[in-house]
Amino acid sequence: MFSPFFDKIKKDTHYRIKIFLYISLIFNIAYSIFLLVVSQIFYSKWFFVMSIYYGLLSTARIFIFFQLNPKKDMRSRIITMRACGYFLLLINLVVSTMMFILIYRNNIVKHHEITVITLATYTFLSLTFAIIGIVKHLKTNHVYSCVKIISLTSASVSLATLTNTMLATFGENNLLLRSIILPILCGVIAIFIVICAILMICKANFDLRILKNEEER
Protein backbone atom coordinates (compact mmCIF):
# COMPACT_ATOMS: atom_id res chain seq x y z
CA MET A 1 0.00 0.00 0.00
CA PHE A 2 2.74 2.46 1.00
CA SER A 3 5.39 1.04 -1.32
CA PRO A 4 4.80 3.46 -4.27
CA PHE A 5 4.82 6.41 -1.85
CA PHE A 6 8.13 5.42 -0.24
CA ASP A 7 9.63 4.54 -3.61
CA LYS A 8 8.81 8.02 -4.88
CA ILE A 9 10.31 9.61 -1.76
CA LYS A 10 13.46 7.55 -2.24
CA LYS A 11 13.91 8.25 -5.95
CA ASP A 12 12.45 11.74 -6.41
CA THR A 13 14.63 14.33 -4.64
CA HIS A 14 12.28 17.23 -5.34
CA TYR A 15 9.28 15.32 -3.98
CA ARG A 16 11.27 14.25 -0.89
CA ILE A 17 12.35 17.80 -0.12
CA LYS A 18 8.81 19.07 -0.55
CA ILE A 19 7.42 16.42 1.82
CA PHE A 20 10.17 17.20 4.33
CA LEU A 21 9.39 20.93 4.14
CA TYR A 22 5.64 20.32 4.52
CA ILE A 23 6.13 18.14 7.61
CA SER A 24 8.65 20.54 9.15
CA LEU A 25 6.24 23.42 8.53
CA ILE A 26 3.46 21.61 10.42
CA PHE A 27 5.77 20.86 13.36
CA ASN A 28 7.14 24.43 13.26
CA ILE A 29 3.66 25.93 13.53
CA ALA A 30 2.65 23.45 16.25
CA TYR A 31 5.83 24.25 18.21
CA SER A 32 5.22 27.98 17.87
CA ILE A 33 1.68 27.60 19.20
CA PHE A 34 2.92 25.36 22.04
CA LEU A 35 5.48 27.97 23.09
CA LEU A 36 2.86 30.71 22.94
CA VAL A 37 0.43 28.75 25.13
CA VAL A 38 3.14 27.88 27.68
CA SER A 39 4.33 31.50 27.72
CA GLN A 40 0.85 32.65 28.70
CA ILE A 41 0.41 29.95 31.35
CA PHE A 42 3.79 30.50 33.04
CA TYR A 43 4.20 34.20 32.09
CA SER A 44 7.48 33.38 30.34
CA LYS A 45 8.84 36.21 28.21
CA TRP A 46 11.48 33.86 26.75
CA PHE A 47 8.85 31.46 25.43
CA PHE A 48 6.81 34.37 24.05
CA VAL A 49 9.81 35.69 22.10
CA MET A 50 10.58 32.20 20.83
CA SER A 51 6.97 31.64 19.74
CA ILE A 52 7.17 34.78 17.59
CA TYR A 53 10.54 33.63 16.23
CA TYR A 54 9.17 30.26 15.17
CA GLY A 55 6.12 31.95 13.71
CA LEU A 56 8.47 34.01 11.51
CA LEU A 57 10.37 30.87 10.53
CA SER A 58 7.04 29.36 9.49
CA THR A 59 6.47 32.27 7.09
CA ALA A 60 9.96 31.67 5.65
CA ARG A 61 9.13 28.00 5.13
CA ILE A 62 5.84 28.91 3.42
CA PHE A 63 7.72 31.27 1.11
CA ILE A 64 10.24 28.56 0.21
CA PHE A 65 7.45 26.01 -0.29
CA PHE A 66 6.05 28.10 -3.13
CA GLN A 67 9.54 28.49 -4.61
CA LEU A 68 10.04 24.72 -4.82
CA ASN A 69 9.33 24.48 -8.50
CA PRO A 70 11.79 22.50 -10.66
CA LYS A 71 10.81 24.66 -13.64
CA LYS A 72 12.13 27.86 -12.02
CA ASP A 73 15.28 29.16 -13.64
CA MET A 74 18.65 29.44 -11.91
CA ARG A 75 18.35 33.19 -11.30
CA SER A 76 15.07 32.77 -9.41
CA ARG A 77 16.53 30.04 -7.21
CA ILE A 78 19.60 32.14 -6.40
CA ILE A 79 17.45 35.17 -5.55
CA THR A 80 15.38 32.96 -3.24
CA MET A 81 18.56 31.97 -1.37
CA ARG A 82 19.64 35.60 -1.02
CA ALA A 83 16.21 36.63 0.28
CA CYS A 84 16.30 33.82 2.85
CA GLY A 85 19.79 34.86 3.90
CA TYR A 86 18.72 38.46 4.52
CA PHE A 87 15.60 37.27 6.37
CA LEU A 88 17.56 34.92 8.65
CA LEU A 89 20.17 37.60 9.34
CA LEU A 90 17.52 40.17 10.31
CA ILE A 91 15.35 38.03 12.58
CA ASN A 92 18.31 36.37 14.30
CA LEU A 93 20.01 39.66 15.11
CA VAL A 94 16.75 40.88 16.69
CA VAL A 95 15.96 37.63 18.53
CA SER A 96 19.56 37.18 19.74
CA THR A 97 19.43 40.68 21.24
CA MET A 98 16.16 39.82 22.99
CA MET A 99 17.64 36.55 24.32
CA PHE A 100 20.60 38.31 25.94
CA ILE A 101 18.35 41.01 27.42
CA LEU A 102 16.18 38.31 29.04
CA ILE A 103 19.25 36.39 30.26
CA TYR A 104 20.80 39.37 32.04
CA ARG A 105 17.47 40.43 33.50
CA ASN A 106 17.37 37.01 35.20
CA ASN A 107 13.94 36.29 33.78
CA ILE A 108 13.79 32.78 35.28
CA VAL A 109 10.60 30.74 35.03
CA LYS A 110 10.34 27.18 36.34
CA HIS A 111 8.38 24.90 34.01
CA HIS A 112 6.63 21.58 34.36
CA GLU A 113 8.60 18.42 33.54
CA ILE A 114 6.24 17.67 30.63
CA THR A 115 7.26 20.96 29.03
CA VAL A 116 10.93 20.02 29.35
CA ILE A 117 10.30 16.57 27.82
CA THR A 118 8.38 18.12 24.91
CA LEU A 119 11.17 20.61 24.23
CA ALA A 120 13.82 17.88 24.44
CA THR A 121 11.95 15.61 22.04
CA TYR A 122 11.43 18.36 19.47
CA THR A 123 15.00 19.63 19.78
CA PHE A 124 16.83 16.34 19.40
CA LEU A 125 14.62 15.06 16.58
CA SER A 126 14.79 18.31 14.59
CA LEU A 127 18.55 18.67 15.17
CA THR A 128 19.21 15.07 14.07
CA PHE A 129 17.19 15.36 10.85
CA ALA A 130 18.62 18.82 10.08
CA ILE A 131 22.23 17.66 10.39
CA ILE A 132 21.60 14.55 8.28
CA GLY A 133 19.79 16.52 5.58
CA ILE A 134 22.13 19.48 5.25
CA VAL A 135 25.15 17.33 4.40
CA LYS A 136 23.35 15.80 1.44
CA HIS A 137 21.72 18.83 -0.17
CA LEU A 138 23.87 21.83 0.76
CA LYS A 139 25.49 22.15 -2.68
CA THR A 140 22.92 20.58 -4.98
CA ASN A 141 20.27 23.27 -5.22
CA HIS A 142 19.93 26.81 -3.86
CA VAL A 143 16.32 26.38 -2.72
CA TYR A 144 17.01 22.94 -1.22
CA SER A 145 19.88 24.51 0.72
CA CYS A 146 17.50 27.14 2.13
CA VAL A 147 15.17 24.40 3.40
CA LYS A 148 17.99 22.61 5.17
CA ILE A 149 19.66 25.71 6.63
CA ILE A 150 16.37 26.99 8.05
CA SER A 151 15.78 23.57 9.61
CA LEU A 152 19.25 23.65 11.20
CA THR A 153 18.64 27.21 12.41
CA SER A 154 15.33 26.21 13.97
CA ALA A 155 16.89 23.23 15.76
CA SER A 156 19.83 25.30 17.01
CA VAL A 157 17.63 27.97 18.59
CA SER A 158 15.46 25.24 20.10
CA LEU A 159 18.61 23.92 21.80
CA ALA A 160 19.04 27.29 23.54
CA THR A 161 15.41 27.24 24.68
CA LEU A 162 15.79 23.68 25.98
CA THR A 163 18.97 24.58 27.89
CA ASN A 164 17.35 27.67 29.42
CA THR A 165 14.26 25.68 30.46
CA MET A 166 16.27 22.80 31.97
CA LEU A 167 18.52 25.15 33.94
CA ALA A 168 15.53 27.11 35.23
CA THR A 169 13.53 23.99 36.11
CA PHE A 170 16.19 21.67 37.50
CA GLY A 171 18.97 24.08 38.41
CA GLU A 172 17.08 26.85 40.20
CA ASN A 173 19.56 26.78 43.10
CA ASN A 174 22.57 27.25 40.84
CA LEU A 175 22.17 30.63 39.18
CA LEU A 176 25.93 30.90 38.66
CA LEU A 177 25.88 27.86 36.34
CA ARG A 178 23.04 29.40 34.33
CA SER A 179 24.79 32.77 34.11
CA ILE A 180 27.84 31.06 32.57
CA ILE A 181 26.43 28.31 30.34
CA LEU A 182 23.43 30.07 28.82
CA PRO A 183 25.18 33.23 27.53
CA ILE A 184 27.99 31.14 26.01
CA LEU A 185 25.57 28.75 24.29
CA CYS A 186 23.34 31.56 23.03
CA GLY A 187 26.39 33.45 21.79
CA VAL A 188 27.71 30.44 19.87
CA ILE A 189 24.28 29.75 18.33
CA ALA A 190 23.77 33.40 17.39
CA ILE A 191 27.21 33.61 15.73
CA PHE A 192 26.63 30.32 13.91
CA ILE A 193 23.29 31.46 12.48
CA VAL A 194 24.62 34.88 11.48
CA ILE A 195 27.56 33.21 9.69
CA CYS A 196 25.16 30.87 7.87
CA ALA A 197 23.00 33.82 6.79
CA ILE A 198 26.02 35.83 5.58
CA LEU A 199 27.38 32.83 3.67
CA MET A 200 23.98 32.38 1.98
CA ILE A 201 23.99 36.03 0.92
CA CYS A 202 27.60 35.92 -0.28
CA LYS A 203 27.10 32.70 -2.22
CA ALA A 204 23.95 34.05 -3.85
CA ASN A 205 25.66 37.30 -4.88
CA PHE A 206 28.68 35.37 -6.17
CA ASP A 207 26.51 32.99 -8.21
CA LEU A 208 24.48 35.90 -9.60
CA ARG A 209 27.68 37.55 -10.82
CA ILE A 210 28.79 34.33 -12.49
CA LEU A 211 25.38 33.94 -14.10
CA LYS A 212 25.45 37.53 -15.34
CA ASN A 213 28.91 37.05 -16.87
CA GLU A 214 27.78 33.89 -18.64
CA GLU A 215 24.71 35.66 -20.05
CA GLU A 216 26.85 38.53 -21.36
CA ARG A 217 29.19 36.25 -23.31
C-alpha positions in Angstrom: 0.0 0.0 0.0 2.7 2.5 1.0 5.4 1.0 -1.3 4.8 3.5 -4.3 4.8 6.4 -1.9 8.1 5.4 -0.2 9.6 4.5 -3.6 8.8 8.0 -4.9 10.3 9.6 -1.8 13.5 7.6 -2.2 13.9 8.3 -6.0 12.5 11.7 -6.4 14.6 14.3 -4.6 12.3 17.2 -5.3 9.3 15.3 -4.0 11.3 14.2 -0.9 12.4 17.8 -0.1 8.8 19.1 -0.5 7.4 16.4 1.8 10.2 17.2 4.3 9.4 20.9 4.1 5.6 20.3 4.5 6.1 18.1 7.6 8.7 20.5 9.2 6.2 23.4 8.5 3.5 21.6 10.4 5.8 20.9 13.4 7.1 24.4 13.3 3.7 25.9 13.5 2.7 23.5 16.3 5.8 24.2 18.2 5.2 28.0 17.9 1.7 27.6 19.2 2.9 25.4 22.0 5.5 28.0 23.1 2.9 30.7 22.9 0.4 28.7 25.1 3.1 27.9 27.7 4.3 31.5 27.7 0.8 32.6 28.7 0.4 30.0 31.3 3.8 30.5 33.0 4.2 34.2 32.1 7.5 33.4 30.3 8.8 36.2 28.2 11.5 33.9 26.7 8.8 31.5 25.4 6.8 34.4 24.0 9.8 35.7 22.1 10.6 32.2 20.8 7.0 31.6 19.7 7.2 34.8 17.6 10.5 33.6 16.2 9.2 30.3 15.2 6.1 32.0 13.7 8.5 34.0 11.5 10.4 30.9 10.5 7.0 29.4 9.5 6.5 32.3 7.1 10.0 31.7 5.6 9.1 28.0 5.1 5.8 28.9 3.4 7.7 31.3 1.1 10.2 28.6 0.2 7.4 26.0 -0.3 6.0 28.1 -3.1 9.5 28.5 -4.6 10.0 24.7 -4.8 9.3 24.5 -8.5 11.8 22.5 -10.7 10.8 24.7 -13.6 12.1 27.9 -12.0 15.3 29.2 -13.6 18.6 29.4 -11.9 18.3 33.2 -11.3 15.1 32.8 -9.4 16.5 30.0 -7.2 19.6 32.1 -6.4 17.5 35.2 -5.6 15.4 33.0 -3.2 18.6 32.0 -1.4 19.6 35.6 -1.0 16.2 36.6 0.3 16.3 33.8 2.8 19.8 34.9 3.9 18.7 38.5 4.5 15.6 37.3 6.4 17.6 34.9 8.7 20.2 37.6 9.3 17.5 40.2 10.3 15.4 38.0 12.6 18.3 36.4 14.3 20.0 39.7 15.1 16.8 40.9 16.7 16.0 37.6 18.5 19.6 37.2 19.7 19.4 40.7 21.2 16.2 39.8 23.0 17.6 36.6 24.3 20.6 38.3 25.9 18.4 41.0 27.4 16.2 38.3 29.0 19.3 36.4 30.3 20.8 39.4 32.0 17.5 40.4 33.5 17.4 37.0 35.2 13.9 36.3 33.8 13.8 32.8 35.3 10.6 30.7 35.0 10.3 27.2 36.3 8.4 24.9 34.0 6.6 21.6 34.4 8.6 18.4 33.5 6.2 17.7 30.6 7.3 21.0 29.0 10.9 20.0 29.3 10.3 16.6 27.8 8.4 18.1 24.9 11.2 20.6 24.2 13.8 17.9 24.4 11.9 15.6 22.0 11.4 18.4 19.5 15.0 19.6 19.8 16.8 16.3 19.4 14.6 15.1 16.6 14.8 18.3 14.6 18.5 18.7 15.2 19.2 15.1 14.1 17.2 15.4 10.8 18.6 18.8 10.1 22.2 17.7 10.4 21.6 14.6 8.3 19.8 16.5 5.6 22.1 19.5 5.3 25.2 17.3 4.4 23.3 15.8 1.4 21.7 18.8 -0.2 23.9 21.8 0.8 25.5 22.1 -2.7 22.9 20.6 -5.0 20.3 23.3 -5.2 19.9 26.8 -3.9 16.3 26.4 -2.7 17.0 22.9 -1.2 19.9 24.5 0.7 17.5 27.1 2.1 15.2 24.4 3.4 18.0 22.6 5.2 19.7 25.7 6.6 16.4 27.0 8.0 15.8 23.6 9.6 19.2 23.7 11.2 18.6 27.2 12.4 15.3 26.2 14.0 16.9 23.2 15.8 19.8 25.3 17.0 17.6 28.0 18.6 15.5 25.2 20.1 18.6 23.9 21.8 19.0 27.3 23.5 15.4 27.2 24.7 15.8 23.7 26.0 19.0 24.6 27.9 17.4 27.7 29.4 14.3 25.7 30.5 16.3 22.8 32.0 18.5 25.1 33.9 15.5 27.1 35.2 13.5 24.0 36.1 16.2 21.7 37.5 19.0 24.1 38.4 17.1 26.8 40.2 19.6 26.8 43.1 22.6 27.3 40.8 22.2 30.6 39.2 25.9 30.9 38.7 25.9 27.9 36.3 23.0 29.4 34.3 24.8 32.8 34.1 27.8 31.1 32.6 26.4 28.3 30.3 23.4 30.1 28.8 25.2 33.2 27.5 28.0 31.1 26.0 25.6 28.7 24.3 23.3 31.6 23.0 26.4 33.5 21.8 27.7 30.4 19.9 24.3 29.8 18.3 23.8 33.4 17.4 27.2 33.6 15.7 26.6 30.3 13.9 23.3 31.5 12.5 24.6 34.9 11.5 27.6 33.2 9.7 25.2 30.9 7.9 23.0 33.8 6.8 26.0 35.8 5.6 27.4 32.8 3.7 24.0 32.4 2.0 24.0 36.0 0.9 27.6 35.9 -0.3 27.1 32.7 -2.2 23.9 34.0 -3.8 25.7 37.3 -4.9 28.7 35.4 -6.2 26.5 33.0 -8.2 24.5 35.9 -9.6 27.7 37.6 -10.8 28.8 34.3 -12.5 25.4 33.9 -14.1 25.4 37.5 -15.3 28.9 37.0 -16.9 27.8 33.9 -18.6 24.7 35.7 -20.0 26.9 38.5 -21.4 29.2 36.3 -23.3 
